[in-house]
Amino acid sequence: MVKTITVYCASSSHIDEAYFQAARQLGELIARCGITLVTGSGRTGLMGAVNQGAIDAGGKTIGVIPQFMYERQWQHPGLSELIVTPDMHRRKEKMAQLADAVIALPGGIGTFEELMEIITWRKLGLFDGQIIILNVNHYYDPILAMLGDAVAKGFMKTLDLGLWKVAETPEQAMEILV
């Protein structure tokens, strides 16, 4: 049973409103299912939106933030709990430790890095939860194609494509998990 979902996503605010809507809806659905939301604690971008969606729906939110970001006050002020880590590596480790499942909303280089690392951890048996790539507006199509190409060229096994599932909407993501 999924009790905690870690969400990886963008902190950028210069993106299409459709991504914000999906993030807010995901946060709301997580909260309505009685599941705790874990994020990198951000107050801006999709991270702020998913946090606010969960908060507005009365959900529990845990933010995990490295010390240098905490000192810059990048955290969302309404989180239920805030965990401050010494650095980014420990932040990612803590977010994975807290997670029964992971959902990756669209994001930039940090989100890509977190997603690839948790997929790698699952392959190595270091993380046993489900991983959902929330492919809002086909955002992840190029990465999914690249991973398929890695299989076609022998860099990955076909079985590795089962390390994650793809959802097109927040509702689909939650249906996969609960």
N, CA, C and O of each residue as an XYZ file, in Angstrom:
712
protein
N       0.834     -1.193      0.000
C       0.000      0.000      0.000
C       0.872      1.247      0.000
O       1.837      1.336      0.759
N       0.538      2.193     -0.838
C       1.299      3.431     -0.962
C       0.836      4.414      0.115
O      -0.331      4.800      0.161
N       1.775      4.811      0.978
C       1.474      5.783      2.026
C       2.135      7.128      1.757
O       1.666      8.168      2.221
N       3.242      7.094      0.993
C       4.007      8.299      0.718
C       4.451      8.298     -0.736
O       4.979      7.299     -1.226
N       4.240      9.413     -1.426
C       4.677      9.572     -2.808
C       5.633     10.754     -2.885
O       5.305     11.864     -2.466
N       6.815     10.500     -3.425
C       7.755     11.571     -3.713
C       7.511     12.035     -5.139
O       7.413     11.221     -6.058
N       7.413     13.345     -5.317
C       7.204     13.925     -6.641
C       8.420     14.755     -7.014
O       8.829     15.656     -6.282
N       8.989     14.431     -8.167
C      10.063     15.217     -8.761
C       9.434     16.136     -9.799
O       8.556     15.709    -10.548
N       9.871     17.394     -9.856
C       9.301     18.317    -10.834
C      10.063     19.627    -10.873
O      10.984     19.862    -10.091
N       9.650     20.477    -11.811
C      10.303     21.758    -12.064
C      10.072     22.765    -10.951
O       9.019     22.793    -10.315
N      11.085     23.588    -10.736
C      10.908     24.750     -9.864
C      10.747     26.020    -10.701
O      10.462     27.087    -10.158
N      10.924     25.910    -11.999
C      10.779     27.053    -12.903
C       9.319     27.496    -12.990
O       8.406     26.672    -13.008
N       9.121     28.796    -13.044
C       7.773     29.351    -13.175
C       7.469     29.825    -14.592
O       6.376     30.331    -14.848
N       8.399     29.672    -15.500
C       8.245     30.193    -16.857
C       7.816     29.083    -17.819
O       8.459     28.843    -18.841
N       6.728     28.422    -17.474
C       6.251     27.288    -18.266
C       4.742     27.417    -18.484
O       4.073     28.226    -17.840
N       4.232     26.619    -19.387
C       2.823     26.667    -19.758
C       1.917     26.328    -18.579
O       2.249     25.484    -17.746
N       0.784     26.989    -18.523
C      -0.190     26.801    -17.440
C      -0.681     25.358    -17.345
O      -1.048     24.916    -16.256
N      -0.700     24.622    -18.430
C      -1.167     23.227    -18.403
C      -0.337     22.383    -17.437
O      -0.864     21.471    -16.798
N       0.935     22.678    -17.331
C       1.801     21.928    -16.409
C       1.471     22.270    -14.954
O       1.481     21.399    -14.085
N       1.179     23.550    -14.701
C       0.772     23.961    -13.351
C      -0.540     23.282    -12.952
O      -0.688     22.814    -11.823
N      -1.481     23.236    -13.880
C      -2.767     22.590    -13.591
C      -2.573     21.119    -13.241
O      -3.179     20.619    -12.293
N      -1.735     20.429    -13.999
C      -1.474     19.013    -13.719
C      -0.815     18.840    -12.358
O      -1.155     17.916    -11.619
N       0.118     19.714    -12.022
C       0.810     19.617    -10.733
C      -0.157     19.850     -9.572
O      -0.162     19.093     -8.600
N      -0.974     20.897     -9.676
C      -1.954     21.169     -8.605
C      -2.925     20.000     -8.458
O      -3.251     19.585     -7.345
N      -3.379     19.479     -9.589
C      -4.317     18.356     -9.554
C      -3.667     17.122     -8.939
O      -4.303     16.406     -8.165
N      -2.417     16.870     -9.275
C      -1.723     15.722     -8.692
C      -1.614     15.870     -7.179
O      -1.881     14.920     -6.444
N      -1.226     17.046     -6.711
C      -1.134     17.277     -5.268
C      -2.468     17.057     -4.586
O      -2.538     16.445     -3.520
N      -3.528     17.558     -5.206
C      -4.869     17.390     -4.652
C      -5.264     15.910     -4.596
O      -5.794     15.449     -3.585
N      -5.011     15.174     -5.665
C      -5.364     13.743     -5.694
C      -4.577     12.946     -4.660
O      -5.123     12.056     -4.008
N      -3.307     13.264     -4.514
C      -2.489     12.590     -3.510
C      -3.081     12.818     -2.121
O      -3.221     11.880     -1.336
N      -3.424     14.066     -1.827
C      -4.004     14.397     -0.518
C      -5.341     13.710     -0.313
O      -5.594     13.165      0.762
N      -6.200     13.724     -1.318
C      -7.535     13.113     -1.190
C      -7.465     11.601     -1.010
O      -8.395     10.995     -0.477
N      -6.376     10.994     -1.449
C      -6.179      9.550     -1.240
C      -5.580      9.259      0.134
O      -5.364      8.100      0.487
N      -5.312     10.309      0.907
C      -4.732     10.121      2.236
C      -3.262      9.760      2.200
O      -2.738      9.169      3.145
N      -2.599     10.109      1.118
C      -1.182      9.792      0.935
C      -0.359     11.039      1.221
O      -0.744     12.146      0.845
N       0.765     10.857      1.883
C       1.666     11.962      2.180
C       2.480     12.307      0.940
O       2.992     11.417      0.261
N       2.597     13.588      0.648
C       3.382     14.095     -0.471
C       4.765     14.505      0.022
O       4.892     15.220      1.016
N       5.798     14.049     -0.679
C       7.172     14.465     -0.404
C       7.695     15.170     -1.647
O       7.588     14.650     -2.758
N       8.260     16.356     -1.454
C       8.874     17.100     -2.555
C      10.194     17.686     -2.075
O      10.594     17.520     -0.923
N      10.855     18.373     -2.996
C      12.069     19.098     -2.654
C      11.790     20.397     -1.922
O      12.689     21.219     -1.746
N      10.550     20.586     -1.495
C      10.058     21.658     -0.615
C       9.884     23.015     -1.292
O       9.586     23.995     -0.611
N      10.057     23.101     -2.582
C      10.016     24.397     -3.258
C       8.676     25.103     -3.220
O       7.618     24.480     -3.133
N       8.755     26.422     -3.289
C       7.540     27.237     -3.278
C       7.197     27.756     -4.668
O       6.132     28.345     -4.852
N       8.074     27.552     -5.653
C       7.836     28.063     -6.999
C       7.663     26.916     -7.994
O       7.923     25.755     -7.679
N       7.223     27.265     -9.188
C       7.111     26.299    -10.267
C       6.137     25.175     -9.956
O       5.201     25.334     -9.172
N       6.379     24.043    -10.589
C       5.498     22.898    -10.376
C       5.624     22.358     -8.958
O       4.667     21.804     -8.417
N       6.797     22.517     -8.355
C       6.962     22.058     -6.979
C       6.047     22.847     -6.047
O       5.401     22.274     -5.169
N       5.995     24.137     -6.239
C       5.082     24.947     -5.446
C       3.636     24.586     -5.713
O       2.816     24.565     -4.795
N       3.317     24.301     -6.978
C       1.932     23.974     -7.352
C       1.491     22.630     -6.787
O       0.373     22.518     -6.284
N       2.338     21.613     -6.858
C       1.954     20.304     -6.319
C       1.826     20.392     -4.803
O       0.918     19.800     -4.220
N       2.734     21.129     -4.163
C       2.624     21.336     -2.712
C       1.317     22.043     -2.368
O       0.596     21.620     -1.464
N       1.012     23.124     -3.092
C      -0.187     23.903     -2.785
C      -1.447     23.090     -3.039
O      -2.412     23.196     -2.281
N      -1.454     22.279     -4.096
C      -2.608     21.422     -4.366
C      -2.886     20.477     -3.213
O      -4.037     20.290     -2.819
N      -1.824     19.875     -2.667
C      -1.987     18.965     -1.532
C      -2.408     19.720     -0.271
O      -3.274     19.258      0.472
N      -1.803     20.864     -0.034
C      -2.140     21.666      1.151
C      -3.597     22.112      1.091
O      -4.322     22.000      2.079
N      -4.026     22.616     -0.061
C      -5.400     23.094     -0.218
C      -6.419     21.977     -0.006
O      -7.549     22.233      0.412
N      -6.019     20.740     -0.295
C      -6.922     19.593     -0.113
C      -6.774     18.969      1.281
O      -7.333     17.906      1.554
N      -6.023     19.635      2.151
C      -5.885     19.160      3.529
C      -4.885     18.030      3.712
O      -4.933     17.319      4.716
N      -3.969     17.853      2.748
C      -3.014     16.753      2.817
C      -1.782     17.063      3.632
O      -1.509     18.211      3.981
N      -1.039     15.999      3.929
C       0.235     16.120      4.627
C       1.335     16.263      3.596
O       1.396     15.505      2.628
N       2.212     17.247      3.811
C       3.309     17.516      2.891
C       4.629     17.547      3.645
O       4.746     18.165      4.703
N       5.609     16.876      3.084
C       6.958     16.894      3.651
C       7.893     17.455      2.599
O       7.946     16.956      1.476
N       8.624     18.483      2.959
C       9.630     19.055      2.074
C      11.015     18.673      2.560
O      11.295     18.692      3.759
N      11.871     18.329      1.622
C      13.256     17.988      1.935
C      14.135     18.969      1.171
O      14.108     19.014     -0.059
N      14.911     19.749      1.907
C      15.654     20.846      1.293
C      17.091     20.863      1.815
O      17.320     20.671      3.009
N      18.058     21.091      0.923
C      19.438     21.229      1.403
C      19.641     22.565      2.122
O      18.936     23.541      1.863
N      20.600     22.585      3.010
C      20.859     23.749      3.855
C      20.989     25.042      3.053
O      20.416     26.062      3.435
N      21.730     25.014      1.950
C      21.949     26.260      1.205
C      20.647     26.813      0.618
O      20.494     28.030      0.518
N      19.710     25.947      0.229
C      18.410     26.419     -0.267
C      17.543     26.923      0.880
O      16.792     27.886      0.721
N      17.648     26.273      2.030
C      16.916     26.708      3.215
C      17.365     28.123      3.615
O      16.542     28.977      3.943
N      18.667     28.350      3.581
C      19.196     29.668      3.933
C      18.711     30.757      2.971
O      18.610     31.923      3.352
N      18.415     30.378      1.732
C      17.893     31.320      0.743
C      16.361     31.404      0.800
O      15.741     32.153      0.045
N      15.771     30.632      1.699
C      14.320     30.622      1.942
C      13.523     30.229      0.696
O      12.536     30.879      0.351
N      13.957     29.167      0.030
C      13.281     28.683     -1.170
C      12.136     27.733     -0.833
O      11.415     27.304     -1.734
N      11.953     27.398      0.432
C      10.952     26.410      0.823
C       9.537     27.005      0.810
O       9.334     28.202      1.015
N       8.578     26.119      0.562
C       7.162     26.505      0.611
C       6.802     26.737      2.078
O       7.124     25.902      2.924
N       6.142     27.849      2.398
C       5.856     28.159      3.802
C       4.754     27.305      4.433
O       4.634     27.284      5.658
N       3.946     26.600      3.637
C       2.810     25.874      4.193
C       3.010     24.392      4.408
O       2.050     23.682      4.710
N       4.233     23.901      4.263
C       4.486     22.468      4.401
C       4.186     21.968      5.813
O       4.370     22.692      6.791
N       3.728     20.739      5.905
C       3.462     20.129      7.215
C       4.756     19.870      7.973
O       4.811     19.991      9.197
N       5.794     19.511      7.226
C       7.073     19.165      7.839
C       8.184     19.564      6.882
O       8.036     19.445      5.666
N       9.291     20.035      7.426
C      10.445     20.420      6.620
C      11.672     19.695      7.161
O      11.962     19.757      8.356
N      12.385     19.013      6.282
C      13.614     18.319      6.645
C      14.751     19.021      5.912
O      14.734     19.128      4.686
N      15.735     19.497      6.661
C      16.883     20.183      6.083
C      18.059     19.211      6.065
O      18.411     18.620      7.086
N      18.658     19.057      4.886
C      19.795     18.151      4.715
C      21.063     18.968      4.463
O      20.989     20.134      4.073
N      22.227     18.352      4.687
C      23.476     19.094      4.464
C      23.737     19.443      2.999
O      24.373     20.456      2.709
N      23.245     18.604      2.064
C      23.568     18.826      0.658
C      22.538     18.152     -0.247
O      21.612     17.495      0.228
N      22.715     18.325     -1.550
C      21.783     17.772     -2.536
C      21.771     16.246     -2.531
O      20.714     15.636     -2.690
N      22.929     15.630     -2.351
C      22.989     14.168     -2.364
C      22.133     13.575     -1.249
O      21.379     12.626     -1.468
N      22.257     14.137     -0.065
C      21.463     13.632      1.061
C      19.986     13.973      0.897
O      19.121     13.238      1.372
N      19.699     15.077      0.232
C      18.306     15.432     -0.061
C      17.666     14.335     -0.905
O      16.598     13.827     -0.566
N      18.321     13.973     -2.002
C      17.773     12.949     -2.895
C      17.663     11.604     -2.185
O      16.686     10.877     -2.367
N      18.652     11.283     -1.390
C      18.620     10.029     -0.637
C      17.428     10.015      0.328
O      16.715      9.016      0.414
N      17.214     11.102      1.041
C      16.104     11.181      2.002
C      14.760     11.110      1.287
O      13.845     10.435      1.759
N      14.630     11.797      0.158
C      13.374     11.766     -0.589
C      13.064     10.345     -1.060
O      11.907      9.923     -1.054
N      14.087      9.617     -1.465
C      13.893      8.218     -1.890
C      13.558      7.331     -0.696
O      12.705      6.449     -0.802
N      14.217      7.553      0.432
C      13.943      6.755      1.636
C      12.505      6.924      2.107
O      11.898      5.970      2.596
N      11.960      8.112      1.968
C      10.596      8.390      2.423
C       9.533      7.840      1.469
O       8.370      7.714      1.853
N       9.915      7.514      0.242
C       8.953      7.204     -0.812
C       8.555      5.739     -0.868
O       9.400      4.844     -0.828
N       7.243      5.512     -0.963
C       6.725      4.202     -1.353
C       6.614      4.147     -2.871
O       6.630      3.068     -3.463
N       6.501      5.332     -3.503
C       6.408      5.457     -4.955
C       6.938      6.837     -5.337
O       7.011      7.747     -4.511
N       7.303      6.965     -6.611
C       7.805      8.227     -7.145
C       7.013      8.574     -8.394
O       6.728      7.711     -9.224
N       6.659      9.857     -8.517
C       6.056     10.369     -9.739
C       6.930     11.513    -10.232
O       7.284     12.410     -9.466
N       7.277     11.476    -11.519
C       8.044     12.563    -12.122
C       7.122     13.381    -13.016
O       6.694     12.919    -14.074
N       6.825     14.587    -12.585
C       6.166     15.577    -13.425
C       7.228     16.162    -14.361
O       8.413     15.889    -14.170
N       6.847     16.945    -15.352
C       7.851     17.596    -16.192
C       8.797     18.467    -15.364
O       8.427     19.005    -14.320
N      10.005     18.585    -15.855
C      11.011     19.384    -15.181
C      12.235     19.552    -16.046
O      12.245     19.153    -17.211
N      13.257     20.136    -15.483
C      14.503     20.382    -16.196
C      15.576     19.393    -15.787
O      15.290     18.250    -15.430
N      16.792     19.843    -15.845
C      17.945     18.971    -15.634
C      17.925     18.297    -14.263
O      18.302     17.131    -14.143
N      17.493     19.012    -13.237
C      17.428     18.403    -11.900
C      16.410     17.282    -11.842
O      16.663     16.242    -11.234
N      15.257     17.485    -12.470
C      14.218     16.460    -12.505
C      14.689     15.256    -13.311
O      14.466     14.112    -12.916
N      15.346     15.518    -14.449
C      15.862     14.410    -15.257
C      16.853     13.579    -14.448
O      16.822     12.349    -14.473
N      17.726     14.272    -13.736
C      18.753     13.591    -12.943
C      18.112     12.753    -11.835
O      18.508     11.610    -11.611
N      17.129     13.318    -11.148
C      16.444     12.572    -10.088
C      15.725     11.355    -10.645
O      15.775     10.273    -10.060
N      15.059     11.534    -11.776
C      14.332     10.430    -12.398
C      15.275      9.307    -12.825
O      15.008      8.137    -12.550
N      16.360      9.648    -13.485
C      17.302      8.615    -13.933
C      17.949      7.906    -12.746
O      18.187      6.699    -12.793
N      18.232      8.657    -11.685
C      18.839      8.033    -10.519
C      17.877      7.051     -9.848
O      18.290      5.953     -9.474
N      16.602      7.422     -9.688
C      15.671      6.521     -9.006
C      15.387      5.298     -9.877
O      15.173      4.206     -9.351
N      15.382      5.465    -11.201
C      15.241      4.301    -12.090
C      16.449      3.378    -11.918
O      16.299      2.158    -11.849
N      17.635      3.961    -11.851
C      18.850      3.174    -11.637
C      18.791      2.457    -10.296
O      19.136      1.278    -10.209
N      18.362      3.150     -9.257
C      18.259      2.531     -7.930
C      17.278      1.368     -7.960
O      17.510      0.338     -7.327
N      16.181      1.530     -8.697
C      15.211      0.430     -8.792
C      15.841     -0.768     -9.500
O      15.670     -1.907     -9.066
N      16.562     -0.516    -10.578
C      17.230     -1.596    -11.306
C      18.219     -2.329    -10.405
O      18.349     -3.550    -10.485
N      18.908     -1.593     -9.560
C      19.919     -2.178     -8.670
C      19.338     -2.749     -7.377
O      20.068     -3.311     -6.561
N      18.019     -2.605     -7.192
C      17.386     -3.120     -5.989
C      17.518     -2.211     -4.782
O      17.277     -2.644     -3.655
N      17.893     -0.965     -4.995
C      18.034     -0.009     -3.893
C      16.741      0.739     -3.602
O      16.602      1.371     -2.556
N      15.799      0.662     -4.532
C      14.472      1.260     -4.375
C      13.479      0.276     -4.952
O      13.630     -0.171     -6.089
N      12.453     -0.070     -4.169
C      11.515     -1.087     -4.660
C      10.113     -0.553     -4.929
O       9.199     -1.327     -5.213
N       9.938      0.754     -4.844
C       8.630      1.342     -5.120
C       8.388      1.519     -6.607
O       9.291      1.362     -7.429
N       7.149      1.850     -6.929
C       6.803      2.120     -8.317
C       7.299      3.501     -8.733
O       7.412      4.415     -7.916
N       7.590      3.625    -10.018
C       8.014      4.891    -10.606
C       7.057      5.207    -11.743
O       6.861      4.403    -12.654
N       6.471      6.385    -11.672
C       5.538      6.831    -12.703
C       6.110      8.074    -13.371
O       6.459      9.045    -12.701
N       6.201      8.036    -14.684
C       6.567      9.216    -15.462
C       5.254      9.839    -15.925
O       4.533      9.261    -16.739
N       4.956     11.018    -15.400
C       3.716     11.716    -15.742
C       3.987     12.570    -16.982
O       4.520     13.676    -16.891
N       3.613     12.036    -18.123
C       3.959     12.572    -19.429
C       2.946     13.620    -19.895
O       2.298     13.451    -20.928
N       2.818     14.697    -19.128
C       1.869     15.767    -19.428
C       2.224     16.387    -20.789
O       3.367     16.783    -21.019
N       1.243     16.463    -21.674
C       1.432     17.048    -23.009
C       2.605     16.411    -23.761
O       3.279     17.075    -24.549
N       2.841     15.124    -23.512
C       3.899     14.362    -24.196
C       5.297     14.914    -23.918
O       6.210     14.736    -24.725
N       5.459     15.574    -22.790
C       6.738     16.195    -22.437
C       7.892     15.194    -22.454
O       8.983     15.506    -22.931
N       7.649     14.001    -21.937
C       8.730     13.016    -21.806
C       8.907     12.136    -23.041
O       9.730     11.221    -23.014
N       8.171     12.375    -24.112
C       8.305     11.544    -25.311
C       9.749     11.405    -25.791
O      10.164     10.290    -26.111
N      10.539     12.490    -25.857
C      11.923     12.323    -26.328
C      12.768     11.419    -25.414
O      13.567     10.620    -25.901
N      12.594     11.545    -24.107
C      13.361     10.693    -23.184
C      12.903      9.244    -23.301
O      13.726      8.329    -23.296
N      11.597      9.033    -23.404
C      11.089      7.672    -23.558
C      11.590      7.055    -24.861
O      11.906      5.866    -24.902
N      11.663      7.848    -25.918
C      12.199      7.363    -27.190
C      13.687      7.023    -27.051
O      14.149      6.015    -27.586
N      14.425      7.857    -26.340
C      15.846      7.604    -26.124
C      16.057      6.300    -25.345
O      16.946      5.515    -25.675
N      15.252      6.075    -24.329
C      15.365      4.840    -23.556
C      15.022      3.623    -24.416
O      15.671      2.583    -24.308
N      14.011      3.752    -25.263
C      13.683      2.684    -26.195
C      14.825      2.424    -27.167
O      15.113      1.275    -27.503
N      15.479      3.497    -27.622
C      16.614      3.371    -28.522
C      17.796      2.694    -27.815
O      18.537      1.930    -28.433
N      17.964      2.978    -26.530
C      19.030      2.320    -25.765
C      18.816      0.814    -25.730
O      19.777      0.047    -25.785
N      17.562      0.389    -25.639
C      17.245     -1.040    -25.692
C      17.547     -1.585    -27.092
O      18.187     -2.627    -27.235
N      17.083     -0.878    -28.109
C      17.268     -1.326    -29.499
C      18.751     -1.480    -29.842
O      19.119     -2.342    -30.640
N      19.597     -0.647    -29.242
C      21.030     -0.678    -29.544
C      21.837     -1.508    -28.549
O      23.066     -1.532    -28.612
N      21.142     -2.196    -27.624
C      21.815     -3.111    -26.709
C      22.398     -2.509    -25.451
O      23.097     -3.199    -24.709
N      22.130     -1.242    -25.190
C      22.653     -0.616    -23.972
C      21.811     -0.933    -22.741
O      22.285     -0.829    -21.610
N      20.583     -1.314    -22.967
C      19.666     -1.708    -21.892
C      18.947     -2.970    -22.334
O      18.871     -3.282    -23.522
N      18.425     -3.682    -21.357
C      17.617     -4.865    -21.652
C      16.159     -4.448    -21.836
O      15.708     -3.465    -21.249
N      15.438     -5.194    -22.645
C      14.005     -4.928    -22.844
C      13.283     -4.922    -21.503
O      12.372     -4.121    -21.291
N      13.680     -5.800    -20.607
C      13.076     -5.894    -19.274
C      13.194     -4.569    -18.511
O      12.334     -4.246    -17.691
N      14.255     -3.807    -18.782
C      14.458     -2.530    -18.087
C      13.342     -1.524    -18.366
O      13.098     -0.632    -17.554
N      12.666     -1.659    -19.503
C      11.568     -0.752    -19.823
C      10.395     -0.916    -18.859
O       9.492     -0.080    -18.835
N      10.402     -1.978    -18.072
C       9.369     -2.205    -17.067
C       9.694     -1.601    -15.707
O       8.929     -1.767    -14.757
N      10.813     -0.908    -15.606
C      11.195     -0.293    -14.333
C      10.311      0.896    -13.973
O      10.274      1.313    -12.815
N       9.606      1.437    -14.947
C       8.718      2.577    -14.746
C       7.451      2.364    -15.557
O       7.391      1.521    -16.452
N       6.441      3.152    -15.215
C       5.204      3.178    -15.991
C       4.972      4.622    -16.411
O       5.472      5.555    -15.783
N       4.212      4.787    -17.475
C       3.933      6.121    -17.999
C       2.446      6.406    -17.854
O       1.605      5.572    -18.188
N       2.137      7.591    -17.354
C       0.757      8.065    -17.261
C       0.679      9.389    -18.011
O       1.636     10.164    -18.038
N      -0.476      9.632    -18.616
C      -0.675     10.879    -19.359
C      -1.343     11.955    -18.507
O      -1.230     13.143    -18.810
N      -2.038     11.550    -17.445
C      -2.762     12.490    -16.597
C      -2.507     12.163    -15.125
O      -2.112     11.044    -14.799
N      -2.729     13.124    -14.245
C      -2.612     12.830    -12.817
C      -3.538     11.687    -12.377
O      -3.164     10.865    -11.540
N      -4.744     11.642    -12.947
C      -5.679     10.562    -12.581
C      -5.111      9.196    -12.946
O      -5.199      8.258    -12.154
N      -4.532      9.077    -14.134
C      -3.932      7.810    -14.546
C      -2.783      7.422    -13.611
O      -2.641      6.257    -13.241
N      -1.976      8.398    -13.240
C      -0.855      8.116    -12.334
C      -1.359      7.535    -11.018
O      -0.810      6.558    -10.510
N      -2.406      8.144    -10.473
C      -2.935      7.678     -9.200
C      -3.636      6.326     -9.346
O      -3.579      5.501     -8.435
N      -4.290      6.095    -10.474
C      -4.922      4.786    -10.706
C      -3.894      3.673    -10.729
O      -4.165      2.570    -10.256
N      -2.727      3.945    -11.267
C      -1.639      2.957    -11.292
C      -1.179      2.646     -9.874
O      -0.869      1.497     -9.560
N      -1.132      3.663     -9.016
C      -0.546      3.505     -7.680
C      -1.517      3.026     -6.608
O      -1.103      2.348     -5.667
N      -2.801      3.365     -6.730
C      -3.731      3.004     -5.636
C      -4.855      2.103     -6.100
O      -5.708      1.719     -5.300
